[in-house]
């Protein structure tokens, strides 16, 4: 059992006060392991799934180490960039900076977030006033570097958050350019849900004998998430989804789709049927994405339909359910998707609607998570209630690929001419035998989960409150 307290980790009273306000009582396993190592000055390579508390695992020791440099002066020269946190997506950037700002509330350390998709000119004046902790997406940071609106030669700590996703999204060249501009003498931390050979290579290039820590098996899905598969024909998915969304535990649900078009179409159909739904995907503007996310967080929207690219890094407290309307073709995306629920020890449900065409991807997912997921055939009434499908071909967020509109064989309900005879689905369900995750008590009211303004500031910084 983890009996370490935040005070045992030798954090300053100002930080402890902010943690108490955030409702945190005990460090999560990744925090208990990482904080002492970072305070000692080690480089760190941490394998941690989303929802494990990894943000505080790097942010807390970072603030502790930077505290001697905190200054109440308004002079920009007194606030050089000392810590750089690189993240793959805008949403994650905003969330990480929100956390840093909450933990730094009683210090004079300043933080700022910069990301693309918004006018760079609005960010420059804030950068010029000086910030110790800069959270950035790689592309926008390079824009600022080119415009000479940021200097990185004073960085003493670097964090690569969700490094695996950064590489998946093609940020390697941008990362290399940024890393070349940082002082060699620095502390580097890398967080990744999975450790591929490419990640290991990256760590060799930019880290100095990193200590490796892992809190959950990499490539494994969280143990506190109940996973379930419904075998269903593609054209019955909407009907099944509508039925699932009427369930008691479906008060707040993220529904994942493979393509932007399916996301938009589903949102439209559900809205027509009276469900408060919205979609976020790469074709939406940053402001639209932030507004949709905010409405969802505030409970104004109960169903958020998202593609993988848009949903990466979303941290939504107490999300009870995730539904995969289409399962991802990359098995690792499945782990990331279901990690949206069951965060910080809470339990969650992840339901996947799998059509016959998708079975092969399901096999890959089960191989990756080393678990056979419980399967059930969808029990649906006659097709009469089913809405008309639009039959335009569609494209995935990352690759152009027309979607099949005709299912070749199926789980039609009621079972049509031929029942499905894949013996693989008749195998008994074998539950995941791995050790249960140490449950982490979620705070009743978290300072970080308070409702925010309907249109959030595009980047935020606040002068420190008095300690
Ligand atoms: P992360 O893995 O950093 O995205 O954190 C997942 C969630 O856990 C966030 O909502 C955090 O606010 C929350 N959290 C992080 N550390 C703790 C803690 N020690 N106690 C309770 N909640 C925490």
Boltz pocket constraint, residues with backbone or C-beta under 6 A from the ligand:
constraints:
  - pocket:
      binder: B
      contacts: [[A, 23], [A, 24], [A, 25], [A, 26], [A, 27], [A, 28], [A, 31], [A, 49], [A, 50], [A, 51], [A, 52], [A, 53], [A, 54], [A, 55], [A, 56], [A, 315], [A, 317], [A, 343], [A, 344], [A, 440], [A, 441], [A, 442], [A, 443], [A, 446], [A, 448]]
      max_distance: 6.0
